Amino acid sequence: MPRMDFRPTREQAALRDAVQRFLTDDSAIGARAFLEDGWINGWDPAFSKRVAAQNWIGLTWPKRYGGQERSYLDRLIVTEEMLLAGAPVAAHWFGDRQIGPALLAHGTDQLKNELLPRIVAAEVSFCAGMSEPGAGSDLAALSTRAAIDGDDFVISGQKTWTSFAEHADYCYLVARSDPDAKPHQGISEILVPMSSPGITVRTIRDMVGETHFGEVFFDEVRVPRTHLIGEINRGFYQIMQQLDFERSGIERLISNYPLWRDLKAYATRTGLTANKALRNRIAEIEIAYWAGRGMIYKVAGILSSGRVPNYEAAVAKTFCTSLEQKIAELVTEILGPASLIRGGPRSIFDGRAARNMLYAPAYTIQGGTNNILRNIIATRGLGLPAR
Ligand SMILES: Cc1cc2nc3c(=O)[nH]c(=O)nc-3n(C[C@H](O)[C@H](O)[C@H](O)COP(=O)(O)OP(=O)(O)OC[C@H]3O[C@@H](n4cnc5c(N)ncnc54)[C@H](O)[C@@H]3O)c2cc1C
């Protein structure tokens, strides 16, 4: 029987060292460390450019587009170290994680040549326009229209919860291109420049007070048909595969790891771990963290072998994001009212625990809710009947 060897290769160990060195260098993140949720709230294009200068964006992509042709495990090492350090990686996150792989899978040569090298150089950014007021889990219910008029699509409708809408150069839009087809069969993916006339963005303030997402209104926005990604009316099926990329990263496990690491150090320093019940709860979470990390590495291994992780990504995301919520709850419970205080001698972690507690419901919603993922695990994973 082949032996399972979890040791990193020499190149992987060197890569992890290099990322750690980069991150401890003051000029890399310095005072701008975002700590928790840096992949979605830490928008810092200058930091992304410094990451690009290290050749760490588009790591798995072909060299002719500026990539390094390295493995998904290598990419995981880079993203893991970035998030553990709380780096503000949001400005290149969607391009690197989702849009680049989607273009590689379905984009025309023109779009690939034009955009992939710019993603690698952190010169271009993206938002993903899928959800609408009447279509979230049931994406096929979307009503934003992409009518064909000569050489253009004419787009009208509304998206919501669009992360980075305010900053992004392009929206990766999913819209209805054939209103007469069955719901799943009349949808296309189109790359829309956010500077196009007719687009209005209205930011949404979340419970934490942050404004990383927003509503996007499209009023007869004209986009050349050359911006179509993949096949016309096949967008729904293409996007289902992209979601497997979106769901399976380490960001689903360690969005709030900096807080967890600080809590463990605090509990040890202040003697809280003398309380056996508390010690056990901390240990339970630590055990689950290692189990979740194993799942994420397994999914990266599946991607490296050329397979698309489907229900495996759903298993990993469901387990790991639930754990992130448990971390937020336990840290807040342990700190009590002090978790709320920002600054001053009575503050512990500068209000980060309370902030994370308020943010945590997002973990099991964004990228597909846990209910939807359980459906995927049951049907596609276990072969149970859909109804
Ligand atoms: C922080 C954050 C960032 C986001 N960023 C983006 C983004 O960049 N782009 C984008 O397009 N969207 C984004 N979203 C939106 C997100 O994808 C949707 O919120 C999510 O898919 C759920 O859709 P919904 O909110 O419409 O809820 P609904 O689909 O209305 O679901 C409501 C409830 O019903 C349950 N439910 C629905 N259908 C079923 C079913 N078939 N079986 C069992 N239970 C079901 C759900 O689990 C949920 O509990 C973001 C969301 C968050 C929180």
The ligand as an SDF file (V2000), in Angstrom:
LIG
                    3D

 53 58  0  0  0  0  0  0  0  0999 V2000
  -19.9940   38.6270    3.6650 C   0  0  0  0  0  0  0  0  0  0  0  0
  -20.7250   38.2300    2.4350 C   0  0  0  0  0  0  0  0  0  0  0  0
  -20.1390   38.4600    1.1990 C   0  0  0  0  0  0  0  0  0  0  0  0
  -20.8300   38.1110    0.0310 C   0  0  0  0  0  0  0  0  0  0  0  0
  -20.2490   38.4000   -1.1720 N   0  0  0  0  0  0  0  0  0  0  0  0
  -20.9200   38.1170   -2.3180 C   0  0  0  0  0  0  0  0  0  0  0  0
  -20.3650   38.4540   -3.5780 C   0  0  0  0  0  0  0  0  0  0  0  0
  -19.2550   38.9690   -3.6720 O   0  0  0  0  0  0  0  0  0  0  0  0
  -21.0840   38.2080   -4.6880 N   0  0  0  0  0  0  0  0  0  0  0  0
  -22.3180   37.6230   -4.6490 C   0  0  0  0  0  0  0  0  0  0  0  0
  -22.8950   37.4130   -5.6940 O   0  0  0  0  0  0  0  0  0  0  0  0
  -22.8850   37.2890   -3.4540 N   0  0  0  0  0  0  0  0  0  0  0  0
  -22.2110   37.5290   -2.2970 C   0  0  0  0  0  0  0  0  0  0  0  0
  -22.7680   37.2170   -1.0840 N   0  0  0  0  0  0  0  0  0  0  0  0
  -24.1290   36.6810   -1.0540 C   0  0  0  0  0  0  0  0  0  0  0  0
  -24.2040   35.2030   -0.7180 C   0  0  0  0  0  0  0  0  0  0  0  0
  -23.6850   34.4250   -1.7690 O   0  0  0  0  0  0  0  0  0  0  0  0
  -25.6690   34.8680   -0.4360 C   0  0  0  0  0  0  0  0  0  0  0  0
  -26.0400   35.6020    0.7090 O   0  0  0  0  0  0  0  0  0  0  0  0
  -25.9020   33.3980   -0.2000 C   0  0  0  0  0  0  0  0  0  0  0  0
  -25.7160   32.6690   -1.3840 O   0  0  0  0  0  0  0  0  0  0  0  0
  -27.3290   33.1170    0.3390 C   0  0  0  0  0  0  0  0  0  0  0  0
  -28.2800   33.7240   -0.4540 O   0  0  0  0  0  0  0  0  0  0  0  0
  -29.4180   34.6530    0.2090 P   0  0  0  0  0  0  0  0  0  0  0  0
  -28.7420   35.6500    1.0960 O   0  0  0  0  0  0  0  0  0  0  0  0
  -30.2590   35.1750   -0.8920 O   0  0  0  0  0  0  0  0  0  0  0  0
  -30.2580   33.6980    1.1580 O   0  0  0  0  0  0  0  0  0  0  0  0
  -31.3990   32.6890    0.6970 P   0  0  0  0  0  0  0  0  0  0  0  0
  -30.9630   31.9120   -0.4910 O   0  0  0  0  0  0  0  0  0  0  0  0
  -32.6830   33.4370    0.5940 O   0  0  0  0  0  0  0  0  0  0  0  0
  -31.4580   31.7060    1.9380 O   0  0  0  0  0  0  0  0  0  0  0  0
  -32.1330   32.0510    3.1730 C   0  0  0  0  0  0  0  0  0  0  0  0
  -32.0680   30.8320    4.0820 C   0  0  0  0  0  0  0  0  0  0  0  0
  -32.7690   29.7300    3.4700 O   0  0  0  0  0  0  0  0  0  0  0  0
  -31.9100   28.5830    3.3710 C   0  0  0  0  0  0  0  0  0  0  0  0
  -32.1690   27.8820    2.1130 N   0  0  0  0  0  0  0  0  0  0  0  0
  -32.3470   28.4320    0.8840 C   0  0  0  0  0  0  0  0  0  0  0  0
  -32.5460   27.4560   -0.0340 N   0  0  0  0  0  0  0  0  0  0  0  0
  -32.4790   26.2830    0.6170 C   0  0  0  0  0  0  0  0  0  0  0  0
  -32.5790   24.9050    0.2130 C   0  0  0  0  0  0  0  0  0  0  0  0
  -32.7640   24.5630   -1.0690 N   0  0  0  0  0  0  0  0  0  0  0  0
  -32.4320   23.9230    1.1650 N   0  0  0  0  0  0  0  0  0  0  0  0
  -32.2190   24.2550    2.4700 C   0  0  0  0  0  0  0  0  0  0  0  0
  -32.1390   25.5480    2.9180 N   0  0  0  0  0  0  0  0  0  0  0  0
  -32.2440   26.5400    1.9980 C   0  0  0  0  0  0  0  0  0  0  0  0
  -30.5010   29.1600    3.3790 C   0  0  0  0  0  0  0  0  0  0  0  0
  -29.5580   28.2030    3.8630 O   0  0  0  0  0  0  0  0  0  0  0  0
  -30.6330   30.3410    4.3360 C   0  0  0  0  0  0  0  0  0  0  0  0
  -30.5440   29.8850    5.6650 O   0  0  0  0  0  0  0  0  0  0  0  0
  -22.1130   37.5260    0.1060 C   0  0  0  0  0  0  0  0  0  0  0  0
  -22.6810   37.2690    1.3530 C   0  0  0  0  0  0  0  0  0  0  0  0
  -22.0050   37.6160    2.5000 C   0  0  0  0  0  0  0  0  0  0  0  0
  -22.6400   37.3460    3.8320 C   0  0  0  0  0  0  0  0  0  0  0  0
  1  2  1  0
  2  3  1  0
  2 52  2  0
  3  4  2  0
  4  5  1  0
  4 50  1  0
  5  6  2  0
  6  7  1  0
  6 13  1  0
  7  8  2  0
  7  9  1  0
  9 10  1  0
 10 11  2  0
 10 12  1  0
 12 13  2  0
 13 14  1  0
 14 15  1  0
 14 50  1  0
 15 16  1  0
 16 17  1  0
 16 18  1  0
 18 19  1  0
 18 20  1  0
 20 21  1  0
 20 22  1  0
 22 23  1  0
 23 24  1  0
 24 25  2  0
 24 26  1  0
 24 27  1  0
 27 28  1  0
 28 29  2  0
 28 30  1  0
 28 31  1  0
 31 32  1  0
 32 33  1  0
 33 34  1  0
 33 48  1  0
 34 35  1  0
 35 36  1  0
 35 46  1  0
 36 37  1  0
 36 45  1  0
 37 38  2  0
 38 39  1  0
 39 40  1  0
 39 45  2  0
 40 41  1  0
 40 42  2  0
 42 43  1  0
 43 44  2  0
 44 45  1  0
 46 47  1  0
 46 48  1  0
 48 49  1  0
 50 51  2  0
 51 52  1  0
 52 53  1  0
M  END
$$$$
